[in-house]
Amino acid sequence: MNLLPPLPAWDGMHPLVVHFPIALLLIAPVFIALAMVWRSRASGLVFSAFVLTLIGAAFAVLSTATGNAAEKFAEAVPAAGVVLERHEELAELARNLSIGSAIVVGIAAVVAVRWQAFARPAPRVFTCGVLLIVSAVPAVVLANAAHEGGRLVHEFGVRAPLAGATVAASVPAAVQQPRDHDAD
């Protein structure tokens, strides 16, 4: 008796892995903001933010790889082309920014702990403020990439195939024309 469904092929893995970087990279700035005000836990909170950012960046790399493999399913929906291109560009930018953010947050965490910068209010607030910006920028870009990915799924009906399905089988029968979001 199998308790779990079978894993999809590589080109169908994107929906399984894409939510990890979204969750991890959006919550990391919250830990940094908490470190800004909670002196006794600042070191642990910044270290936790680093771990979240590092794992989130790794999943961002995996998500863009699986997204590239699944791109053919979205390309089969002609009306989704512009949204697909924007989603892809934003996702790659978010991936690159999250890798940079993980490096910066990691270095800052080590340096700040080594020099006990979190013990004094001014250096702690300044360091955490910089780290908050460094971690928030990829999070905002990622949120925009996720929005465009959500549009591909919910507005255009792009779906990852079930195991063994073809591109033609994963394209919705009737694809709506895209709404003009600029007019909203």
C-alpha positions as CSV (number, residue, x, y, z in Angstrom):
1,M,0.0,0.0,0.0
2,N,1.5,3.3,-1.1
3,L,0.8,6.2,1.2
4,L,2.3,8.8,-1.2
5,P,1.5,9.4,-4.8
6,P,4.4,8.8,-7.3
7,L,6.7,11.7,-8.0
8,P,6.2,13.3,-11.3
9,A,8.9,13.5,-14.0
10,W,11.4,16.3,-13.8
11,D,9.3,18.6,-16.1
12,G,6.4,18.2,-13.7
13,M,8.3,18.9,-10.4
14,H,8.0,22.7,-10.5
15,P,4.7,22.9,-8.5
16,L,6.2,20.7,-5.8
17,V,9.4,22.7,-5.3
18,V,8.4,26.3,-6.1
19,H,6.6,26.9,-2.9
20,F,9.7,26.3,-0.7
21,P,11.7,29.4,-1.8
22,I,8.5,31.5,-1.6
23,A,7.9,30.5,2.0
24,L,11.5,30.6,3.2
25,L,12.6,33.8,1.5
26,L,9.5,35.7,2.5
27,I,9.8,34.7,6.2
28,A,13.6,35.4,6.5
29,P,13.1,39.2,6.7
30,V,10.7,38.7,9.6
31,F,13.5,37.1,11.6
32,I,15.8,40.0,10.8
33,A,13.2,42.5,11.9
34,L,12.7,40.6,15.1
35,A,16.5,40.6,15.7
36,M,16.4,44.4,15.3
37,V,14.2,44.7,18.4
38,W,14.9,41.6,20.5
39,R,18.5,42.1,21.7
40,S,18.9,38.9,23.7
41,R,17.9,36.8,20.7
42,A,19.4,38.8,17.9
43,S,22.3,36.5,17.1
44,G,20.1,33.4,16.9
45,L,17.4,35.2,14.9
46,V,20.0,36.5,12.3
47,F,21.5,33.0,12.1
48,S,18.0,31.6,11.6
49,A,17.4,34.2,8.9
50,F,20.7,33.1,7.2
51,V,19.7,29.4,7.3
52,L,16.2,30.2,5.9
53,T,17.8,32.4,3.2
54,L,20.4,29.7,2.3
55,I,17.8,26.9,2.0
56,G,15.5,29.3,0.2
57,A,18.2,30.2,-2.3
58,A,19.0,26.5,-2.9
59,F,15.3,25.9,-3.6
60,A,15.2,28.9,-5.8
61,V,17.9,27.3,-7.9
62,L,16.0,24.1,-8.0
63,S,12.8,25.9,-8.8
64,T,14.2,27.8,-11.8
65,A,15.7,24.5,-13.1
66,T,12.3,22.7,-12.8
67,G,10.6,25.8,-14.2
68,N,12.9,25.7,-17.3
69,A,12.0,22.0,-17.8
70,A,8.3,22.8,-17.5
71,E,8.4,25.8,-19.7
72,K,7.2,23.8,-22.7
73,F,3.8,23.4,-21.1
74,A,3.3,27.2,-20.8
75,E,4.6,27.8,-24.3
76,A,1.8,25.5,-25.6
77,V,-0.6,28.2,-24.4
78,P,-0.1,31.0,-27.0
79,A,-1.8,33.7,-25.0
80,A,0.5,33.1,-22.0
81,G,3.7,34.2,-23.7
82,V,4.2,37.6,-22.2
83,V,3.3,36.4,-18.7
84,L,5.6,33.4,-19.1
85,E,8.5,35.7,-20.1
86,R,8.0,38.1,-17.2
87,H,7.6,35.1,-14.8
88,E,10.9,33.6,-16.1
89,E,12.8,36.9,-15.9
90,L,11.6,37.7,-12.4
91,A,12.3,34.1,-11.1
92,E,15.8,34.2,-12.4
93,L,16.4,37.6,-10.9
94,A,14.9,36.4,-7.6
95,R,17.2,33.4,-7.7
96,N,20.3,35.4,-8.2
97,L,19.4,38.0,-5.6
98,S,18.6,35.3,-3.1
99,I,22.0,33.7,-3.6
100,G,23.6,37.1,-3.0
101,S,21.4,37.7,0.0
102,A,22.4,34.4,1.5
103,I,26.1,35.3,1.1
104,V,25.6,38.8,2.6
105,V,23.4,37.7,5.5
106,G,25.9,34.8,6.3
107,I,28.9,37.0,6.3
108,A,27.2,39.7,8.3
109,A,25.9,37.2,10.9
110,V,29.4,35.8,11.4
111,V,31.1,39.2,11.6
112,A,28.4,40.7,13.9
113,V,28.6,37.7,16.3
114,R,32.4,37.7,16.3
115,W,32.5,41.5,17.1
116,Q,29.5,41.3,19.4
117,A,27.7,44.0,17.4
118,F,24.3,42.7,18.5
119,A,25.1,43.5,22.1
120,R,24.8,47.3,21.6
121,P,21.6,48.9,20.2
122,A,23.0,51.2,17.5
123,P,25.2,48.6,15.7
124,R,22.4,46.0,16.1
125,V,19.8,48.2,14.6
126,F,22.1,49.4,11.8
127,T,23.2,45.9,10.9
128,C,19.7,44.5,11.0
129,G,18.4,47.4,9.0
130,V,20.9,46.7,6.2
131,L,20.2,43.0,6.4
132,L,16.5,43.7,6.3
133,I,16.9,45.6,3.0
134,V,19.3,42.9,1.6
135,S,16.8,40.2,2.4
136,A,13.6,42.1,1.5
137,V,14.7,43.0,-2.1
138,P,14.8,39.3,-3.3
139,A,11.6,38.7,-1.4
140,V,9.8,41.4,-3.2
141,V,11.1,40.3,-6.6
142,L,10.2,36.7,-5.7
143,A,6.6,37.8,-4.7
144,N,6.2,39.4,-8.2
145,A,7.6,36.2,-9.9
146,A,5.1,34.1,-7.8
147,H,2.3,36.4,-8.9
148,E,3.1,35.9,-12.5
149,G,3.4,32.1,-12.0
150,G,0.0,32.2,-10.3
151,R,-1.4,34.0,-13.4
152,L,0.0,31.3,-15.6
153,V,-1.9,28.6,-13.6
154,H,-5.1,30.4,-12.6
155,E,-5.6,32.8,-15.6
156,F,-4.2,30.7,-18.4
157,G,-4.7,27.2,-17.1
158,V,-1.1,26.1,-17.4
159,R,-0.6,22.8,-15.5
160,A,2.2,20.4,-14.9
161,P,1.4,17.1,-16.5
162,L,0.6,13.9,-14.5
163,A,3.1,11.1,-14.9
164,G,3.3,10.0,-18.5
165,A,1.1,12.9,-19.9
166,T,2.1,14.8,-23.0
167,V,2.3,18.5,-23.6
168,A,-1.0,18.5,-25.6
169,A,-2.8,16.7,-22.7
170,S,-1.7,19.4,-20.2
171,V,-3.0,22.3,-22.3
172,P,-6.5,23.5,-21.3
173,A,-9.1,23.0,-24.0
174,A,-10.3,26.6,-23.9
175,V,-7.7,29.2,-23.0
176,Q,-9.1,32.6,-22.1
177,Q,-7.5,35.7,-23.5
178,P,-5.5,37.5,-20.9
179,R,-7.1,40.2,-18.9
180,D,-5.6,43.7,-19.2
181,H,-4.2,44.2,-15.6
182,D,-3.1,47.7,-16.4
183,A,-6.7,48.8,-16.8
184,D,-7.5,47.6,-13.3
